[in-house]
Amino acid sequence: MSHLFQPLQIGPLTLPNRIVIAPMCQYSATDGNASDWHLIHLGHLALSGAGLLILEATGVSPEARISPQDLGLYSDDNEAALARVLKSVRAYSGIPIGLQLAHAGRKASTRVPWEGGAQIRPDQATGWHTVAPSAVPHNEGDAVPQALDEAGLARVKSDFVQASNRAARLGIDGIEVHAAHGYLLHQFLSPLANQRQDQYGGSLENRMRFPLEVFEAVRAAFPADKPVWARISATDWVPGGWDIEGSIAFTQALKERGCAAIHVSSGGVSPAQDIKLSAGYQVPYAQRLKAEVGMPTIAVGLITEPEQAEAILAQGEADAIGLARAMLYDPRWPWHAAAKLGAQVTAPPQYLRSQPREFKNLFKAR
């Protein structure tokens, strides 16, 4: 039987297969509120037959958002808007739904990608003053972020806790803590962004301290019978930056604190990154973490073909496959993968008659 279509246990949560729809920012919210775009977008992804759908990076406060159009979970309006979307999505799909909680730190207050993605400065309309571990901007010419003091750190942790409480009320099946892609928690981990001289900077232990405190706070706030896991950047792709050795230590520390899985990406903290792109270029990092830490590991990054995904799992390089742009391009990727690999995939009864004749037992009704 296909490895890709075997169930996977992530803490208390059982996934029907090992295809994970990775978080993808849509930049389509208003004041953090999910919109009709989210209803359409998440609705068709939820019918894909994947094993898990993780909602996009969701800001734990207004200033935690990457852009003014980012999804948020910091107000009653945010919670109500997302509840409306989830109610419809759940009514027609049985897919488990995760939520990525995030704080953009110094990479916040930006224009949406299709408008260039440049920083919106604090003195410009819709912009705000960003925060970070240290007063070091992400790009040359960006406004200098405010270094978080003790009160600021406590506020950020509280924001993560409050968002976790809201996620629990929404019935979210699992939370992914975003510690990757150059956002706030990754900024604390990387010596390229963290130049603090206190207990949160300097040594590896100190740089890991605040991200671990945030993870612990989320884990304590979210129901114990639901998993919390993390997404990390395994390397900065910059000499002297965060690297795989630090990632191993961080992942081990997360495991000791009840982390149910690790979602392995890379890069994002520095414009100087030199990424060597190739098919599955991040898989070796997932393989190393899986081997050395031994928790369920999600590999992601230029994994586009079913046979490629199957081989990664068959060779023990990861436990699940994260898909992002490949799912946008082909929202029925799991159906096509099941056809190629001789497996079955769940489909809504309204779509069963679309099954090609040559794949007699491809679909199973939800």
C-alpha positions as CSV (number, residue, x, y, z in Angstrom):
1,M,0.0,0.0,0.0
2,S,1.1,3.6,-0.7
3,H,3.1,5.2,2.1
4,L,1.5,8.6,1.2
5,F,-2.0,7.2,1.9
6,Q,-1.3,5.6,5.3
7,P,-2.7,7.2,8.4
8,L,-0.4,9.3,10.6
9,Q,-0.7,10.1,14.3
10,I,0.2,13.6,15.3
11,G,-0.2,13.5,19.1
12,P,-3.9,12.7,19.8
13,L,-4.9,13.6,16.2
14,T,-5.1,10.9,13.5
15,L,-4.7,12.0,9.9
16,P,-6.3,9.8,7.3
17,N,-3.2,10.2,5.0
18,R,0.1,12.0,5.0
19,I,-0.6,14.9,2.6
20,V,-0.6,18.2,4.5
21,I,-1.8,21.4,3.0
22,A,0.8,23.9,4.3
23,P,-0.2,27.4,5.5
24,M,-0.4,29.9,2.6
25,C,-1.1,33.6,3.3
26,Q,-3.9,35.0,1.2
27,Y,-3.6,38.7,2.2
28,S,-7.4,38.9,1.8
29,A,-8.7,39.8,5.3
30,T,-10.2,43.0,6.5
31,D,-9.0,44.1,10.0
32,G,-7.9,40.5,10.5
33,N,-11.4,39.2,9.6
34,A,-11.7,36.2,7.3
35,S,-13.6,37.1,4.1
36,D,-15.7,35.4,1.4
37,W,-12.3,34.7,-0.3
38,H,-11.4,32.5,2.6
39,L,-14.7,30.6,2.3
40,I,-14.0,29.9,-1.4
41,H,-10.3,29.2,-1.0
42,L,-10.5,27.0,2.1
43,G,-13.7,25.3,0.8
44,H,-12.1,23.9,-2.3
45,L,-8.9,22.9,-0.5
46,A,-11.0,21.1,2.1
47,L,-12.5,18.9,-0.6
48,S,-9.1,17.9,-1.9
49,G,-8.8,14.6,0.0
50,A,-5.6,15.8,1.9
51,G,-5.0,14.5,5.4
52,L,-4.7,18.0,7.1
53,L,-5.4,21.6,6.1
54,I,-3.4,24.2,8.0
55,L,-4.8,27.7,7.9
56,E,-2.5,30.5,6.9
57,A,-0.3,32.5,9.2
58,T,-2.7,34.1,11.6
59,G,-1.6,37.2,13.5
60,V,-2.0,37.1,17.3
61,S,-2.4,40.9,17.5
62,P,-2.9,43.7,14.9
63,E,0.9,44.4,14.9
64,A,1.7,40.7,14.5
65,R,0.3,40.7,11.0
66,I,2.6,40.6,8.0
67,S,0.4,43.0,6.1
68,P,-2.8,45.0,7.0
69,Q,-4.7,42.4,4.9
70,D,-3.5,39.4,7.0
71,L,-5.8,37.0,8.9
72,G,-5.9,37.6,12.6
73,L,-7.3,36.0,15.7
74,Y,-7.1,38.8,18.3
75,S,-10.6,40.1,18.5
76,D,-14.2,38.9,18.8
77,D,-14.8,40.0,15.2
78,N,-11.9,37.9,14.0
79,E,-13.2,34.9,15.9
80,A,-16.8,35.4,14.6
81,A,-15.6,35.8,11.0
82,L,-13.5,32.7,11.0
83,A,-16.2,30.7,12.8
84,R,-18.5,31.6,9.8
85,V,-16.0,30.3,7.3
86,L,-15.2,27.1,9.3
87,K,-18.8,26.3,9.8
88,S,-19.4,26.0,6.0
89,V,-16.1,24.3,5.3
90,R,-16.7,21.7,8.0
91,A,-20.3,21.1,6.8
92,Y,-19.1,19.5,3.6
93,S,-15.7,18.1,4.4
94,G,-14.3,15.9,7.2
95,I,-10.7,17.2,6.8
96,P,-8.8,18.0,10.1
97,I,-8.1,21.7,10.3
98,G,-5.0,23.2,11.9
99,L,-4.2,26.9,12.5
100,Q,-0.8,28.5,12.3
101,L,-0.4,31.2,15.0
102,A,2.2,33.8,14.1
103,H,3.8,37.1,14.9
104,A,5.7,38.8,12.0
105,G,8.0,40.9,14.3
106,R,10.2,43.2,12.2
107,K,8.8,41.8,9.0
108,A,5.4,43.2,9.7
109,S,3.6,46.2,8.2
110,T,4.3,45.4,4.6
111,R,2.4,45.7,1.3
112,V,0.9,42.6,-0.1
113,P,3.1,40.6,-2.5
114,W,1.4,41.7,-5.7
115,E,2.1,45.3,-4.7
116,G,5.8,44.6,-4.2
117,G,5.8,43.6,-0.5
118,A,7.8,46.6,0.7
119,Q,7.5,47.8,4.2
120,I,4.8,50.3,5.0
121,R,6.5,52.8,7.3
122,P,5.0,53.8,10.6
123,D,4.3,57.4,9.3
124,Q,2.4,56.1,6.3
125,A,-1.3,55.3,6.2
126,T,-2.0,51.7,7.3
127,G,1.6,51.2,8.6
128,W,2.7,50.6,12.2
129,H,5.9,50.5,14.3
130,T,7.3,46.9,14.3
131,V,8.9,45.0,17.1
132,A,11.8,42.6,17.2
133,P,14.3,41.0,19.5
134,S,16.7,43.8,18.7
135,A,16.6,47.2,17.0
136,V,17.8,45.8,13.7
137,P,15.7,46.2,10.6
138,H,15.2,43.3,8.1
139,N,16.1,45.3,5.0
140,E,18.4,48.3,4.6
141,G,16.2,51.4,4.6
142,D,13.4,49.8,6.7
143,A,12.2,51.6,9.8
144,V,14.1,50.4,12.8
145,P,12.0,48.1,14.9
146,Q,11.5,48.5,18.6
147,A,13.4,46.0,20.7
148,L,11.0,44.2,22.9
149,D,11.4,44.9,26.6
150,E,10.1,42.8,29.5
151,A,6.6,44.1,29.2
152,G,6.6,43.7,25.4
153,L,7.7,40.0,25.7
154,A,4.9,39.4,28.3
155,R,2.4,41.0,25.9
156,V,3.4,38.9,23.0
157,K,3.1,35.7,25.1
158,S,-0.3,36.8,26.3
159,D,-1.4,37.5,22.7
160,F,-0.4,33.9,21.7
161,V,-2.3,32.6,24.7
162,Q,-5.5,34.6,23.9
163,A,-5.3,33.5,20.3
164,S,-4.9,29.9,21.4
165,N,-8.0,30.2,23.6
166,R,-10.0,31.5,20.6
167,A,-8.7,28.7,18.4
168,A,-10.0,26.2,21.0
169,R,-13.4,27.8,21.0
170,L,-13.4,27.6,17.2
171,G,-12.8,23.8,17.4
172,I,-9.5,23.9,15.7
173,D,-7.9,20.4,15.6
174,G,-4.3,21.5,16.1
175,I,-2.1,24.6,16.4
176,E,1.1,25.2,14.5
177,V,3.4,27.7,16.2
178,H,5.2,29.7,13.5
179,A,8.9,29.9,14.3
180,A,10.1,30.0,10.7
181,H,10.6,32.3,7.7
182,G,12.2,35.2,9.5
183,Y,9.2,36.1,11.6
184,L,9.4,37.0,15.3
185,L,10.2,33.6,16.9
186,H,12.7,32.8,14.2
187,Q,14.2,36.3,14.8
188,F,14.9,35.4,18.4
189,L,16.6,32.1,17.3
190,S,18.9,33.6,14.6
191,P,22.0,35.5,15.6
192,L,21.5,37.6,12.5
193,A,18.5,39.2,14.0
194,N,19.0,38.7,17.8
195,Q,21.7,40.9,19.2
196,R,20.4,41.1,22.8
197,Q,22.6,41.0,25.8
198,D,20.1,39.7,28.3
199,Q,18.8,36.2,29.0
200,Y,17.1,36.1,25.6
201,G,20.2,36.7,23.5
202,G,23.8,35.5,23.0
203,S,24.1,31.8,23.6
204,L,22.0,29.2,21.8
205,E,20.1,28.4,25.1
206,N,19.3,32.1,25.5
207,R,18.1,32.6,21.9
208,M,15.8,29.6,22.2
209,R,14.4,30.8,25.5
210,F,11.6,33.1,24.3
211,P,10.3,30.8,21.4
212,L,10.2,28.0,23.9
213,E,8.3,30.1,26.4
214,V,5.8,31.0,23.7
215,F,5.4,27.3,22.8
216,E,4.9,26.3,26.4
217,A,2.3,29.0,26.8
218,V,0.4,27.9,23.7
219,R,0.6,24.2,24.8
220,A,-0.8,25.1,28.2
221,A,-3.6,27.2,26.8
222,F,-4.8,24.7,24.1
223,P,-6.8,21.6,25.0
224,A,-4.5,18.7,26.1
225,D,-6.4,16.3,23.8
226,K,-5.4,18.3,20.7
227,P,-1.8,18.6,19.3
228,V,0.4,21.6,19.2
229,W,3.4,21.5,16.9
230,A,5.9,24.0,15.3
231,R,7.2,25.1,12.0
232,I,10.9,26.0,11.8
233,S,13.4,27.2,9.4
234,A,16.2,24.6,9.6
235,T,18.8,27.1,8.3
236,D,19.1,30.8,7.4
237,W,21.2,30.0,4.3
238,V,23.6,32.7,5.6
239,P,27.1,32.0,7.1
240,G,26.9,32.7,10.8
241,G,23.1,32.4,11.0
242,W,20.7,29.9,12.4
243,D,21.7,26.4,11.2
244,I,20.7,22.7,11.4
245,E,22.7,22.1,14.6
246,G,20.6,24.8,16.3
247,S,17.5,23.3,14.8
248,I,18.2,19.9,16.2
249,A,18.7,21.4,19.7
250,F,15.5,23.5,19.4
251,T,13.4,20.6,18.1
252,Q,14.6,18.4,20.9
253,A,13.7,21.1,23.4
254,L,10.3,21.4,21.8
255,K,9.8,17.7,22.0
256,E,10.5,17.8,25.7
257,R,7.7,20.4,26.0
258,G,5.1,18.3,24.3
259,C,5.5,19.3,20.7
260,A,3.6,16.8,18.6
261,A,5.4,17.3,15.2
262,I,8.0,19.5,13.4
263,H,7.3,21.1,10.1
264,V,10.6,21.8,8.4
265,S,11.2,24.8,6.1
266,S,14.1,27.1,5.8
267,G,15.2,30.7,5.2
268,G,13.4,34.0,5.5
269,V,15.4,35.9,8.2
270,S,17.9,37.7,5.9
271,P,17.9,39.2,2.4
272,A,21.4,37.8,2.1
273,Q,20.2,34.2,2.1
274,D,21.7,32.1,-0.7
275,I,19.2,29.3,-1.3
276,K,20.2,26.4,-3.6
277,L,16.9,25.5,-5.1
278,S,16.3,22.0,-6.4
279,A,13.5,19.5,-6.2
280,G,12.9,18.6,-2.5
281,Y,15.8,20.9,-1.5
282,Q,14.7,21.1,2.2
283,V,14.1,17.3,2.6
284,P,17.6,16.6,3.9
285,Y,16.9,18.9,6.9
286,A,13.6,17.1,7.6
287,Q,15.5,13.8,7.4
288,R,18.2,14.9,9.8
289,L,15.6,16.1,12.4
290,K,13.5,13.0,12.0
291,A,16.6,10.8,12.6
292,E,18.1,12.7,15.5
293,V,15.0,13.9,17.4
294,G,12.4,11.3,16.4
295,M,9.1,13.1,16.3
296,P,6.6,13.2,13.4
297,T,8.3,15.3,10.7
298,I,6.7,17.2,7.8
299,A,8.9,17.9,4.8
300,V,8.0,20.7,2.5
301,G,9.6,22.6,-0.4
302,L,9.5,21.9,-4.2
303,I,7.8,18.6,-3.7
304,T,5.5,18.5,-6.6
305,E,5.1,14.9,-7.9
306,P,3.3,12.0,-6.3
307,E,6.2,9.6,-7.0
308,Q,8.6,12.1,-5.4
309,A,6.4,12.4,-2.3
310,E,6.0,8.6,-2.1
311,A,9.8,8.0,-2.3
312,I,10.5,10.5,0.5
313,L,8.2,8.6,2.8
314,A,9.3,5.2,1.7
315,Q,12.9,6.0,2.3
316,G,12.1,7.3,5.9
317,E,13.2,10.9,5.2
318,A,10.0,12.3,6.6
319,D,6.6,11.2,8.0
320,A,4.4,13.6,6.0
321,I,4.5,15.8,2.9
322,G,3.6,19.5,3.0
323,L,2.2,21.0,-0.2
324,A,1.6,24.7,-0.8
325,R,1.9,26.1,-4.3
326,A,1.4,22.7,-5.8
327,M,-2.0,22.6,-4.1
328,L,-2.9,26.0,-5.5
329,Y,-2.0,24.9,-8.9
330,D,-3.8,21.6,-8.6
331,P,-6.4,21.5,-5.8
332,R,-7.1,17.9,-6.6
333,W,-3.5,16.8,-6.2
334,P,-4.3,14.1,-3.7
335,W,-6.9,12.6,-6.1
336,H,-4.3,12.4,-8.8
337,A,-1.7,11.1,-6.5
338,A,-4.0,8.3,-5.3
339,A,-4.6,7.4,-8.9
340,K,-0.9,7.2,-9.7
341,L,0.0,5.3,-6.5
342,G,-2.9,2.8,-6.6
343,A,-4.5,4.2,-3.4
344,Q,-7.9,5.5,-2.4
345,V,-8.9,9.0,-1.4
346,T,-12.0,10.5,0.2
347,A,-14.3,12.6,-2.0
348,P,-17.6,14.2,-1.4
349,P,-20.6,12.2,-2.7
350,Q,-21.5,15.0,-5.1
351,Y,-18.2,14.3,-6.9
352,L,-18.1,10.5,-7.0
353,R,-19.3,10.3,-10.6
354,S,-16.2,12.2,-11.7
355,Q,-14.1,9.1,-11.0
356,P,-12.3,8.1,-14.3
357,R,-13.3,4.6,-15.5
358,E,-9.7,3.3,-15.4
359,F,-9.5,4.0,-11.7
360,K,-12.5,1.9,-10.5
361,N,-11.8,2.1,-6.8
362,L,-10.1,5.5,-6.5
363,F,-12.8,7.3,-4.4
364,K,-14.3,6.5,-1.1
365,A,-17.3,8.6,-0.1
366,R,-16.9,10.8,3.0
